Amino acid sequence: MDKTTHELQPCDIPNLMTADELAARFHCDPMHIYRLAWANRLPSVKIGRLRRFAPAAIAAMIENGGTQNKAG
């Protein structure tokens, strides 16, 4: 019986950015980045207590016009 398992390779893991790194790119305070993420206005992933940002998701958000106000 052939068992096929997918072992996670380093190339499978996206390079995630910290709030400090993203804030430096946007020339703003890291707390502003966190506030946007907490309000679900900036795409992010949680890894335990840490919050990280995928550059591809941020780029897609920018392409779509940036952060959006939540309705209601």
C-alpha positions in Angstrom: 0.0 0.0 0.0 1.4 3.3 -1.1 1.1 6.1 1.5 1.3 9.5 0.1 2.0 12.3 2.5 2.7 15.9 1.9 5.6 17.1 3.9 5.7 20.9 4.2 8.6 22.3 2.3 10.2 25.7 3.0 9.0 26.9 -0.4 5.4 26.1 0.6 5.4 28.6 3.5 4.9 32.2 2.3 7.2 34.9 3.6 5.1 36.5 6.2 5.7 40.1 7.4 5.4 41.5 10.9 3.4 44.6 11.7 6.7 46.5 12.1 7.8 45.5 8.7 4.5 46.4 7.1 4.3 49.7 8.9 7.8 50.6 7.7 6.5 50.0 4.1 3.4 52.1 4.6 5.2 54.7 6.7 2.8 54.5 9.6 2.8 53.3 13.2 2.7 49.5 13.7 -0.3 50.0 16.1 -2.2 51.3 13.1 -1.5 48.1 11.3 -2.7 46.1 14.3 -5.9 48.1 14.6 -6.7 47.5 10.9 -6.1 43.8 11.3 -8.2 43.6 14.5 -11.0 45.3 12.6 -10.7 42.7 9.8 -9.8 45.6 7.4 -6.3 44.2 6.7 -5.7 40.5 5.8 -3.6 38.7 8.4 -3.0 35.3 9.9 -2.6 34.5 13.5 0.1 32.1 14.6 -0.6 31.5 18.3 -0.5 35.0 19.8 1.4 36.4 16.8 -0.2 38.2 13.9 1.5 38.1 10.5 0.8 39.5 7.1 1.2 37.8 3.7 2.7 40.2 1.1 0.5 38.6 -1.7 -2.7 39.2 0.3 -1.7 42.8 1.1 -0.8 43.4 -2.6 -4.2 41.9 -3.6 -6.0 44.2 -1.1 -4.2 47.2 -2.6 -5.1 46.2 -6.1 -8.7 46.0 -5.0 -8.7 49.6 -3.7 -7.2 49.2 -0.3 -9.0 48.7 3.0 -12.8 48.9 3.1 -15.1 50.2 5.8 -17.2 47.5 7.3 -20.9 48.1 6.6 -23.2 48.2 9.6 
